[in-house]
Amino acid sequence: LPHANDANEEGKTVTLHALRYIQSAIEHADALADEADDLGVHELARRLRRQAADVDNEHDLATSSLEELACLRDVRERAHDALAAVYFDGTLELERTLPIELAASLSPGGHVDVAERARFRMRRLPTDGPYANVVADLRAALERALFVYDARLDAFLVAYASSSTKRERAVAKSQALRLELERAKHALLKRADPKSDAWKRIRRRTVRTKRARWLDDAKVRDLLSPVPPVTRPAA
């Protein structure tokens, strides 16, 4: 299809862009966990590390799925190229062996993807009459190429759907972690001495980004466990 490769590249860029910010959330969690330990808030530190590990695992799954998807995309494109070769070789054979008008009717315009033109040809190739035997080998070759292409396409689309789910889950988990980081930052600022270096480090750390548009409040509630408040001990 026109601009199909451009669309693929754009989709990969958007996906990688979304995943890039996950690692920074994990790094923020590790840093605030260290600050929490230094301030004696060990339960908060454990909670941050536990949630960061969960996000890191989701990130690994999403990244692995992208690598698998890239391999399947290449396999699909090779099958598409093979189908195109069979189709265009068949076009020459049809022009050589069939009447001009019949051959032309089996080779429609080039503005439609070759897979669709191949399916059109399969439906229209003679199955009886004087030309059935003439096109029998061509039909068999085209049928095999279409079968392989459809199998590769199905595998790619199944993997694409799975990869999208894993990517969205990883981003959602990282956004949930950022909400936790915002709460942790606030709690640690209350715990630390405002004149200390620790307070200044925590204050400077930017832990929140714009929430993904599809991460609604219900999803946040599902992903976040209740967070007990952390208060400074009595003097």
Salt bridges, closest charged atoms under 4 A:
ASP6 OD2 - HIS3 ND1 3.78
GLU9 OE2 - LYS12 NZ 2.83
ASP34 OD1 - ARG49 NH2 2.74
GLU35 OE2 - ARG201 NE 2.72
ASP37 OD1 - HIS42 ND1 2.89
ASP37 OD2 - ARG49 NH1 2.82
GLU43 OE1 - ARG46 NH2 3.08
ASP54 OD2 - LYS173 NZ 2.86
GLU58 OE2 - ARG169 NE 2.95
ASP60 OD1 - HIS59 ND1 3.97
GLU77 OE2 - ARG76 NH2 3.61
GLU93 OE2 - ARG96 NH2 2.65
ASP113 OD1 - HIS80 NE2 3.12
GLU116 OE2 - ARG119 NH1 2.95
ASP150 OD1 - ARG119 NH2 2.22
GLU180 OE2 - ARG47 NE 2.89
GLU182 OE1 - ARG208 NH1 2.66
ASP217 OD1 - ARG211 NH1 3.01
